[in-house]
Amino acid sequence: MDEQLRLRVQGVNLKIAATHRGGTDEPIVFMHGFGTSKEDYTDITQRHEFTGRAFLAYDAPGCGATECADLGAIDVPFLVDTARAVLDRAGIGRYHLVGHSLGGLTALLLAHREPGRVLSFVNIKGTLAPEDCAPTRHVLSNQEPGEVFTRFMDLVRGGQGYSSGLYAAGLPHKVRRGAVPSIFRSVVELADHGDLLPKFLSLPCPRMYLYGEECASLSYLPLLDANGVELAEIPHSGHLPIYSNPVATWKRIAEFYARTVSQRIPAARRW
């Protein structure tokens, strides 16, 4: 079911574009990455492993079909506050998290704020260290003429990674230009000074870090593995495994979900 949620976050009016399915269990909450949208996850309705599973996905402020009255106000803390407001409006108490890239960072900070509400967390190449935001840092520091978003699109178009062309083609249609500089600055600041790795490792719920084979050289993967985080490397993909290899991505998420939450007693939902 598609729905628009009118919210006010940090004094800013929002009209959140969301899609959800009800059920008698704790929902899976999906958070998309920068330049993508809630539709990344709607194939959950086609996956037999998730038949009847409640879920919620929504377009973050500055992205997709969501409307925001002040694009310059959007940074990562704003996105975290928005996520909390969406969950409260939907009447969600405890939930499972899946977040990609910027959505993975947002999900991490949300889970760190209220760890008792998060039952499991699939982090799809979310920012955990300075090395994760090299492209963002590059376009912010580049002194060549042109706005930040234009420089970022040019950088992505010139990339050779899996699904970079598909991703680049969608950027002008899924991102509001006015939101880009403040989001990018916030991501870099948190990557450098936000203690993101310790936050992720300290979460008490089952965690999986999912990434494409092009990202297999990330320096912190052994640390995640040594601290009980399940690693899921998706072949034939990079930063966007849900685009490059959706079958393998959904399969790994479903396997993780089955192992970690299948024994939970369903809790009544209001949807």
C-alpha positions, 0 to 999 in steps of 0.5 A, a space after each residue: 500500500 502506498 501512502 503519504 505521511 505528513 510530518 514536521 521534523 526539526 521545524 521542517 514540513 515533510 510529505 513522506 512517500 511510503 509503501 508498506 504491507 501489514 502483518 502480524 509480525 515485527 516489520 522489516 524497515 528498509 532505508 535506501 541509499 543516496 540517489 536511489 529510492 524505496 522502489 529498491 526494495 519493493 521486490 520483497 513482495 515477489 520473494 516467497 521467503 518473505 510471504 506475509 512479512 510486514 515491511 515499510 519502505 519510504 523515500 528519504 527527504 531530498 529523494 524520490 517522491 518525498 517533499 521537503 520544505 527546506 532542502 538545505 536542512 537535510 543532513 544525516 541527523 535530520 534523516 535519523 530524526 525523520 526515520 524516528 518520526 516515520 516509525 512513530 507515525 506508523 506505530 512501529 515499536 520493534 523492527 528489523 532494519 535493512 539499510 543501503 549506503 546513506 540509508 545504512 548510515 542513517 539506520 546505524 545511527 537510529 539503531 545506536 540511539 534506540 538499540 532495544 527497538 532493533 531486532 536485526 540489522 542488514 547493513 548494505 555497504 553503509 558508511 563505517 569509515 573514512 574510506 567509504 566516502 572517498 567519492 563524496 570527499 573528492 567532489 566536495 574538495 574539487 575546486 573546478 567550476 560547477 555545483 557539487 551534484 553535477 561533479 558527483 554525477 560526472 564522477 559516477 558516469 565515468 566510473 567502471 564499477 558494476 551498475 554505475 551507468 544505471 545508477 548515474 542515469 537515475 540520479 537526476 530524477 531521484 535527488 533534489 539538488 538543493 539537498 546534496 551539499 549538506 548531505 555530503 558534508 554531513 556524511 564526511 563529518 560522520 565518517 571522519 569523527 562519528 565513531 561509526 565502527 564502534 557504534 556498529 560493533 556495539 549493537 546487541 542485535 544480529 548484524 550482517 554487513 553485505 557488500 559487492 565483490 568490488 568492495 572486498 578490499 575494505 580494511 575493516 572487514 576482518 574486524 567486523 568478522 572478528 566481532 561477530 558480524 556476518 559478512 555477505 560478499 555478493 558476486 558480480 557487484 559493487 556498491 549497488 548489489 541490489 542493482 547488479 545482483 538482486 537474486 543473490 542479494 535477496 537470497 543472502 538477506 533471506 538466509 540471514 533473516 531465517 537464521 536470526 528471527 524465524 524463532 521469534 513469536 509474532 507480535 500484533 501489528 496495527 497495520 
